[in-house]
Amino acid sequence: MTTPIKIERLKQELEKLHQEMTSGAYGHGEYDQRLARVIQELRERGIDADRPAITAALGEALQQGTITPAVKDHLEKRLGLA
């Protein structure tokens, strides 16, 4: 059995995606594919945090500009938080 993903790793992955997107490393299509992979891994392995902690982490990422409101909504829906 695989270990759940720590909330800090989720934050790091979202920040990495953001940095690569803003640097022009890849376009929207590739960003969407990479985000889908992150979500898939989260759903398969789970997150080592409770709902309030996950929601707070996504809210923080939104405030910092790491994710857009649309990405936050998408993550919440796909992770069963909304």
C-alpha positions in Angstrom: 0.0 0.0 0.0 1.3 3.5 -0.8 1.6 6.2 1.7 -0.7 9.2 1.5 0.7 12.5 0.1 1.6 15.1 2.6 -0.2 18.5 2.3 3.3 20.2 1.9 4.0 18.0 -1.2 0.7 19.1 -2.7 1.6 22.7 -2.2 5.0 22.1 -3.7 3.5 20.4 -6.8 1.1 23.3 -7.3 3.9 25.8 -7.0 6.0 23.9 -9.4 3.2 23.8 -12.0 2.6 27.5 -11.5 6.3 28.3 -12.0 6.6 26.1 -15.1 3.4 27.6 -16.6 4.5 31.2 -16.0 8.0 30.6 -17.3 6.5 29.4 -20.6 7.8 25.8 -20.2 4.5 24.5 -21.5 1.1 25.7 -22.6 -2.4 25.4 -21.2 -3.0 21.9 -22.6 0.2 20.5 -21.0 -0.6 22.3 -17.7 -4.1 20.6 -17.8 -2.4 17.2 -18.3 0.0 17.7 -15.5 -2.7 18.9 -13.2 -4.7 15.9 -14.0 -1.8 13.6 -13.1 -1.4 15.4 -9.7 -5.2 14.9 -9.1 -5.0 11.3 -10.1 -2.1 10.6 -7.7 -4.0 12.4 -4.9 -7.0 10.3 -5.5 -5.1 7.0 -5.7 -2.8 7.6 -2.7 -4.9 10.0 -0.6 -3.8 13.1 1.3 -2.4 13.0 4.7 -4.6 15.8 5.9 -8.2 16.5 6.9 -10.7 18.5 4.9 -10.1 21.8 6.7 -6.3 21.6 6.1 -6.8 20.8 2.4 -9.3 23.6 2.0 -7.0 26.0 3.8 -4.0 24.9 1.6 -6.0 25.5 -1.6 -7.2 28.9 -0.2 -3.6 29.9 0.5 -2.5 28.8 -3.0 -5.3 30.9 -4.5 -4.3 34.0 -2.4 -0.7 33.6 -3.4 -1.6 33.4 -7.1 -0.3 29.8 -7.4 -3.7 28.6 -8.7 -6.7 30.4 -10.2 -10.2 30.3 -8.8 -11.1 27.8 -11.6 -8.3 25.5 -10.7 -9.2 25.7 -7.0 -12.9 24.8 -7.8 -11.7 22.0 -10.1 -9.4 20.6 -7.4 -12.2 20.8 -4.7 -14.6 19.0 -7.0 -12.2 16.3 -8.0 -11.1 15.6 -4.5 -14.6 15.5 -3.2 -14.4 18.7 -1.1 -17.2 20.6 -2.8 
